[in-house]
Each structure stands twice: as structure tokens, then as C-alpha cells.
Amino acid sequence: MKRRTLLRGAGALVAGTLARPALVRAASATTLRFVPYADLALLDPIITTNYVTRTHALMVFDTLYSLDAAYRAQPQMVAGHEVTADGLTWRLTLRDGLRFHDGTPVLARDVVASLRRWSQRDAFGGALFATVDALSAPSDAVVEFRLKQPFPLLPDALAKPTSYIPVIMPERLSATPATQAVPEIVGSGPYRYVPDERVPGSLNVYRRFEAYRPREGGTASFTAGPRIAHFDRVEWRTIPDGATAAGALRSGEIDWWEQPLVDLVPDLMGQRAVRVELVETAGLIGQIRLNHTLPPFDNPAISHALLSAIDQGEMMEAVAGSDPAIRRGPAGVFTPGGPMASEAGMGVFAGARDLSSAKQALAAAGYKGERVVLLSGTDVPRINAICEVMADLCRKLEMNIDVVATDWGTVNQRILSPKPLDQGGWSMFGIFSGGLDHLSPAYHLVTRGNGRAGVPSWLTDAPLEDLRTAWFAAPDLASQKALAAQIQARALQVGAYIPCGQYFQPTAYRRDLDGMLTGLPLFWNLRRSA
């Protein structure tokens, strides 16, 4: 079966063309069993961009604002806000009854401390805080921003639904340095994390937070609206083997498999008790991140020269096959089809790949056989696939490549290390970002040139930072698009990272689950039908 036919079939399933079968219960109406794409190794969403951590954070924590399906910022933890006529003062009032999982009330000073910590890591948060003259808590229920210049996107920044998320923690935890994990996970979201039941590499458990008060009125739309938890218990079960996960879904031992292997999707679509559909509608974008603080990629000319050898088609074929229904390319810096996408600098990906010319370009750029350590997360098939293609290419280019094949959790821990290669450092790693994270410079973390203050890759490039600052000050969409094109051209020129293409990953779940939201894997609104 071709993948285009496969996904059309998924649409038929969504439309309900198959009769509802009698179902095997996964456990009970009160327990949901979920298989994430990788093990949850890091729990603090402020120290990692790992998506499995992001999904965990959306269950446990809450945010001041949220985005609806049209990407419009809506109040979430706040009852509302007031803005002065000059746009320089924002007063945000918290909803009544907000409580943390440890039983303490959510206070404005918790919000202030949380946002300060978040802003040290996030690109959007950093842009907001560059305009902040003072952030205070004049009362327990009011947060006040006094700005040096207007920042109309303030609610949008505080509604950011993906890495890094502006989650609200107790003040005592937000005092933890932004580069260090908090010692415990205490949020105010609809589910609370249960650390005593954690089995590293196998199991994470959540329980419904009985004291959570959803927003009143409205309907759930992406991350906006009432966040109602219908399950008493949610179990995340790590199952690295795809065939085992597929068998568990078929038999009803699990309810939801976040990212089934593409090659197993046709079989799952043939199961009357299983539904297959697209949840992450902005797709997934592959990247090879480069460590710009160590040779050879501390030389931007070498990073750029490597781009000329990249075949995004080969990368995505390794991940998702050749069907254009579920893959796109070439992908630039910003999400294909998104408002900031352009052709600026994309000539580097045009035409047939010429390895001989690429070798010459690397040599001319100054590559002298330095060791390159590529970290490959082998338990995430799509990441493993692009790393295998990358390693093969490096060998063909006669680069001194050393592949470290390990689990994704270990990769996430190792990439935080700034040490030299002989002390556990790294040169490259493969990763995928959701299309949401590449929509604009406000979200895209790897278009930064802020060195160690940025995400692992740590590029220092003043022109990129200047362009990003100008983008936030742009007066209209046309100006934003023009500046985004310049950002893309500059990011490709200095080899900020290697774009590998885009594909669309289906999810699979038991048909007795109703209320599945789209945009990201979300656990509120989801219930088991009678």
C-alpha cells in the first residue's frame, strides 16, 4: 500500500466509515495507557527542548495564556488583563482558585519567578524581557509588566505551547538556575506527576489533580479552553520495539501509540478497533545540530560547506519513504507553507549532489580531518534514520566521523555538556522539531546567535541576533517576511544547523477514545466512550 493511499484511508477512519467494533478495554474507564515516542528522561521543560518533555509539561503545568486552533492567544491562568493606552504597562489578573499540586495557592510572585527563569532560555521570552523595565507582583493576584517599549505580542509569548514552554512553578522551584533541573516537579495543571512510581526507561505515571479548576465556558481548541481531565490515572509506557507496541495497541493492552512506525501504519489501519490520524498537523522537521564551540564547526565556512552535500530527499526517504503525501522538501529554516517560509539562501540545496565538489568545498573552508562525534538516538527511528544518512555522507566526504549510537535520553543529557570531545563532548546530533517550532523567529530556537545562552549548538553570530531583534520590531507582516528571509539566508550562510526535510507523522489510538485534540499530543478533553 502506498503511503498516500494509507493517509487517505486514515481520513476515512476519521470520518467513521468503518463500523465501531466491540473493544477490548485497556485497563478501565479511568486509566489511559500511552506509549511516547521515546523515554521521558528529563522532567524540567526549561532545561531541554525535547518533545517528550514538552508533552509531559503540558499535562503537569499550566500557562498564563494558551493558543486556540487559529493560533490566537486566549486567557488560561489569567482572568484577563489591562493595558495602558501607551502599551507600556500590562496588568494581568490571575483566576481565582488556582493551586499547585503541593496544595499551595498560585500567587503572582510564583508567576514572576517562573517567567524570569523561562526568559533566560527561550527566544520569544528573551525578546519580551528585552523590553521589560520591571516585572512585579503588586498583589497576590496581579502580575504587572512595565515595558520600555510596546510589545503587542506579550500574550502570544506567554501562550507558547512548545519548547521552551512558559510554565508556572512555585517560586521556590523557579529559584533554580535555568541551566539546572528543578529538584521536583510541581505544577498546577490538570494532571500531577507521580515520582514514586517512575521506572526509568519503562514507566511514568500521572494522576488527575482533583483541585484543578478548568476555565469556565468555551470549548477546548488546541491548548485553549477548558482543560478537563477525564482519566484518574495516565501511564506512559516506554516500548522501544515497534512491533511490540503495535501488538499491544491491537490487543488493547495500550490505548495510544504516539508515533507508530510508518511501515506498520497500514496494518494498524486494517484493525477495526484502531484509529489512525494526523495530530501534529504542522509536521515534523528533521535537523542535524552542530556544536559551534568545537572544531571543526567552530568555523562557519565548514558548516556551510557541509550543506552543499546534503540531500534532503534521501534524508526523508530514510524516515518516511518516497510518498510526497507525507513528506516535503526541500525545507528551509522556516516551516514549509508557513507565513515566514521563503527561498532565500535555498540555492545551496538545489541541483544534484556532487560529492567531489563538496569535498573540495570542505577542504577550501579549512577542514583538516578533525574528529567529528555524531550522537544518534537509536530508539527513535526517525532520528536514527537521519543520523545513519548523515554518517554515511560524512564517510563519503572522508570526514573523520565517530558515531555514538545510544538511547535518546542519553543523547539529551550528553548534548548539555560543553566539554571537549575527549571528555564526553559532541560535534553533531540528530533531532526533529515540530513545524510549530519553526513558524517564525519568535519560536525558532536554532536561528539564534547568542552562544552559550542558546540551545545546544551555541552559535555566536551578531548579525543573526540583530535581524531577530529587528523582526520583533517590524511594523507589519510584509516587513516580518522580508526580515525572516534575511534570517534564513544568514542562518544557511553560517551553517547554523543542517535542515533535513519535513514529514507528517500519524498517531494511532483505540477507537473507544473520544475527544482527541489536534496540534500536539494533548491529554485533556480525551475520554473513553461508553
Disulfide bonds with the S-S distance in Angstrom:
none
